[in-house]
Amino acid sequence: MFFLRRRRVFIGECDGQAVYYDQQTGEALAAPKSFLLNTEGARKTNAYIPELVIFFMAGGTGGFGFLAAMSIGVYNWTSLTYILLFWLAEFLLLVAILERGLYKNVRKAQPTTEKIFHYAASHNLMIGEENFDPAKCSATIFRIVRWILVLFNFHSIYVIYSCIKSFGQPIETNYEFWGIGIIWFTMILLYNQNNPVRFVKIMKLYSQGKVLFKEEAES
């Protein structure tokens, strides 16, 4: 379940495999990746999953929620219900597709080699370094970003309050109207689905030789 703390943490991809770290056993694991996962090409093509999901959402559930709200025209309890359902659908769609992209075959994961683990880590979108040194990873910037996003999530409460205070007035489709579900999604993304702080902690363990690998096959 994507709302629970993960036992297996996504590290990256290598040679058609999604690579993970098992927090319980300390093992490096790999499983066949989902077709939605494209971190290797994302840096050049901007094809990473959130962009794909947002594009898909704009023509699907998001459009439905928008039309439903617009058919009412003004803020009231009925339109607020539609808006909240739109935000919830936006949130769940983003979570579900990213979940499938990163963790579709995680239960099939098997021990993998250090070579594959190192490649996946060094080509992770948070790293992207050929001369990657796991000991030098820092979580400071990621912690700052997470706290900023926490504040944005508290702001969503104010947005809902503002909608209630605006009862009887025309509905405004500003960035807050479209973005609340995405803001909710970022918390699941950064705390559970693809936690950068946890990634850094795993890299520290890796630099200390505490990650277990499958032995390389002899040629």
Secondary structure, DSSP 8 states (H G I E B T S, - for coil): -TTS--SEEEEEEETTEEEEEETTT-BEEEEE--TT--HHHHHHH---HHHHHHHHHHHTHHHHHHHHHHTT-B-SHHHHHHHHHHHHHHHHHHHHHHHHHHHTTGGG-EE--HHHHHHHHHTSTTT--TT--GGG---HHHHHHHHHHHHHHHHHHHHHHHHHHTTTSB---SHHHHHHHHHHHHHHIIIIIS-HHHHHHHHHHHHTT-SB-------
